[in-house]
Amino acid sequence: MLTIGVDVGGTSVRAGVVDEQGDLLDTARVATPGGEDALEDAIAGVVAQLRNRHEVAAVGLAVAAFVGTDRRSVMFAPHLAWRASPVADRIAKRVGLPVTLEHDANAATVGEHRYGAARGARVACLIAVGTGIGAGLLLGGDLFRGAHGVAPELGHLCVVPGGRPCSCGKYGCWERYCSGTALAATAVELLARHPSRSTVLARELSGDPGSVTGRRVAGAARDGDPIALRALAELARWLGEGLALVADVYDPEVVVVAGGVSGSATLFLDEAREHYARVVTGAGHRPLARIRTAQLGDETTIVGAATLARDARKKPGTLGGVAP
């Protein structure tokens, strides 16, 4: 059985055909448009492209949004047009296939649990470090979504009371110190405190302050830029702090670090592991979670969404084959 997974993000809509072994066979992509109708047209378009080349049985949508407990509707999506929208049913009508709907981090967690770095773990957490932080949690091998379908919002745990403002309306959220956006903000702060330092990042900032991005900071760190390296060290420390909080609450066997920032994991993950091991409650007297990068890389969300769609076809009525 082939199924299509669709990762609906604020920048692009990415789709792929996935087989029962979790292999991605074909892909299609389009820029994310504004407006509900245009967005749903874009999703139907990439699905149609892939259906022209493959016989598929179902579609799984993964969205960066609050998904209702019925797994059919989007309650709120900060970077997409949907508000209280019956997305799954509308897309199913457009494409003529069964459609499963899931939060993107949950879908990525399923992908890594079924085929990747969390395979076989009974308690596993995925931390998607990108523009912000998304998270997924498996307890007893099943997705944990909370009472209203929005758990776990780990990126909005407060780690610095009164700290950096967050788009959620709070201050000091974990993702304001551990994300691609946070990496850029830390670099800018360091440059402001050390204006005499002549570095690649300093020259970029003098020409265009808005040009300092997390990706550029990581690239400068690879080239040995001292400010960039300090910014990465700060990200590593905050990743370790957050992972210790996660471990204190959930005690996972494995934590998978995914998302765009994980592509630079060689620059910070070992330091984050060491910090986590130092500050977790009971340090030195308890087993530690294995901390790994996503084995499926950028494909993990697509693979997870397609897997949930396949599970729903095999086990109707189980919310994508995963317990609520």
N, C-alpha and C positions, 0 to 999 in steps of 0.2 A: 504494500500500500504506500503510494507516494502522497505526501501532503505538502502544502505551501505554508511557510512561516513568513509573516510580514512584520517588520520592525518599523513602527510609525514614530519617527522622531521629529523634533522641531525643525531640523534642517533637511532631512531626506526621508523618503519612504523606501525601504530596502526589502526585497522579497526574495525567497529562495525555495527551490524544490528539494525536499529532504526525504531520504529513504529510511527504512526501518532500522538501519545500522547507524543512523545519525549522520550520514554523509550528505553534503550539500552538492547537488547535481547540476544546478543551473541557477542563475540569479537575474534580477531586474531591479532597476533603481530609477527614481525620479525625485526631483526637488519637492519639498513639502510646500504646498500652496496654502494661502489663507482662505478662510471660509469653510463651512461644513460641507457644502455640496462639492466644492472644488477638491477638498481633501478626500472625500469618498470617491470621487471620480478618479483621482490619482491612485488610490488603493485598488479600485476595480481595474484600472488600466494595467498595473504591473501584474495582477493576477491573470488577466487575459493574455498578456504576453507569454507567461509561463505555461498557461493551459494550451496555448497554440502548439507548444513543443512537447508537452507531457500530459499523460492522463493522471489526474489527481483526484483524491477523494474528499478533501476537506481543506479548510483554510484556518490558520491560527493567527490572530492579531495580537501583537505585543505593543502596548502603548504606555507612554510616560504620563500616567493619569491615575486618579482615584477611580477604581472600577467597582461598580455596585456588587453587593453580595450575590446577586443573581448571575454574575459574570456575563451579563448581556449588555449592560449600559455603562457609559462613562459619566461619572458624577461631575468631575472637574479635571481639566488638563491645563496646567499653567502655560504651556507653550504650544497648545493646539486649540482649534476652534470649538471643540465640543464642550457643551455645558448641559448636563442632565439629558444626554442623548442616547437613544436605543441603538447604539452603534452596531452591535453584532447582527441584529435582525435587519438593519438597513443594508449592511454590506452583503449579507446572505442573499437578500432579494436581488441585489445588483449582479452578483457573480453566479447565482444559481448553485451554490454549494453550502454545506453546513459550515458555520463559522464559530470559532471559539475565541473568547476575549480574555486577555490577562494583562496584568501590569508587566512592564518590560523587565524589571529586575526579577520578578517571580519567574518569568519565562526563561531568563538567563540562568537562574538557579536550577530549574528543571533540566536545561540542556547540560549543564556541568555535572549534575547529579546522575543523569542517565548515561552520559557518554564521556565526561571529562574529568576535571580535577577533584570533584567531590563524589565520584562514583562509589556507590555502596555505603556511604556514610549515613548513619541514622539521624545525627544532629549536625547540620551543616548551615553555614551562613555565607552568602555572597555579598560582597561590598563592591559596587560598581562606582569607581572613582573617575568621574569625567568632569563636565562643567560643574556639577554638584556631586552629591552622593546618593545613589539608589541602593536599596538593599532587599535581599530575599532571605527567607529563613525556612528551613526544613526541620520539623520536629517529628521524630519517629518515622522519618522518610516521607512525610506529608507536608505540603506547603502550609505555613501558618499565615493567615490573612487577618486575624483579629476579628472582633465582633462585627465590625462594619466594613470589612474588606480592605482597609487601608494600611494595615501593619505590614512590615515594620519600617517606620520612617526614621531610620537610625541617623541619617544625615542631619536631622534637626534636633538631635540631642544637644543640649547646651553644655559646652565644654569651657567656655569663658564667659561667665556672667557679665553682662554689659559690654561684651566684645563687639566684633565687627557686625554691622547690620546685615541681615539676611533677607532675601526676597520673600521669605515666608512671613515676615513681619516681626520676627524675634531678633535677638542679638546673641552673638557668640555661638552659633550653631557649628557643629563639627565640620560641615562641608565648607564653612567660611575659612577654615584653616587647613583642610585636607581635600583638595580638588584642583583641577586645572586652573580655575578662576582664583583660588586661594594661592596657588603657587605664584601666579603673576602679581597678586596683591602683595605678597610677602616680599618679592623681589623689588617692587616699587618702594615699599617701606624701607628696605635695607639701603637702597640707593639714596633715598632722601636723608637717611641717617649718616651716610658716608659719601657725601657729594664729591669728595676729592678723589675717590677711587676711579681710575681710568680703566674701564672694562668694556667689553662688547655691549653689555646691557646698558651701561651708562651712556654710551654713544647712541644707542637706539632710543633711549628715553629722552635725550636732549633734542633729538630730531622729531620724535612723535611719541609722547607718553603712552598713547593708546595702542601702540604697536607691540608693547610687552605682553605676550600671551604665555600661557603655561607651556605650550609647545616650544616657543622660542627660548624660554628659560631652560627647559630640559636640553635643548640643542646646545645652548651656551655652556651648560654644565658638562656636557660631553667634551666640549673643547677646553675645559679647565677653568672657565670663568669663575672667580672666587665668590662673587655675589650670587651667581646662579647655584653654586655648590652649597652655599649657606641656606639659600631658599629651599633646596631639595632636602637638606638636613632637617629644616623646620617641618617640612611636609612629612618626613619619615617619623619625626617625634610625635606629631599629632596623629598620624596613622596608628602608631603603637599605642598611644593613649586611648584612642577610640576602640581599638581591638581589645584592649584590656577591659573596657566597660562592657563590650559585647560578651566577652568571656565570663565576666562576673555574673551577668544575667542569664546567659543561655548555655554556657559551658560546651561550645561546639567541638566536635571532633576535628573539623576542618573549616577553614575560612578561605574562600576563593576571592582573590582581588582581581576584579575585572574592570572594564571601562577604558576609555582612551588613555588615561594617565598610566595604566598598567603596562602600556607599551614601553615605558621608561623604567620598569621595575628594577632593572639591574642597578639603577642609580640610587635607589632608596629602600628596597624591600628588606635587605639583610639588616639594615639599621633599624627599620621599623620592627622587625621580629625581635631584635635584641631589646629594644625599649619595651615592647609588650611583655617580654619575659621578665623584665625587671619590675614593672609596676603592677602587673596583675595581682589580685588579692591571693595571698598564699604563695607568692613567688618562691620557687625552690622546693615547694612541698606538695605540688600537684602536677598532674599531666598537663601539657600545653597543647593547644590546638595546632594542627599542621596548617601553615599559612602558605598558600600556593597561588600562582597566577592562573587565570582562566586558560584551560587547555585548548578550548575551541576558539579563542581569540575573538575577533570581531563578529564571528558567525554564531556565537553562543545564543544570542537572543532569538535569531531566526530559527535555529535548530530547536530551541526550547519551545517556541510557539508552534512549530510544525509538529513536535512531539505531543503537545497537549491536544492539538486537533486530532491527531491519530488516536490518542487514548480515548477521546470523547466518542469517536466512531466505534471503537471496540467495546467501550463500556458506557453506553448512553445513560445520562442522568447522574454522572459522577463529577460534574464540574470540571471536565477536561481530564478525567481519570485520576485526579488528585483530590484528596479529602479536603473539605472546606475548613 
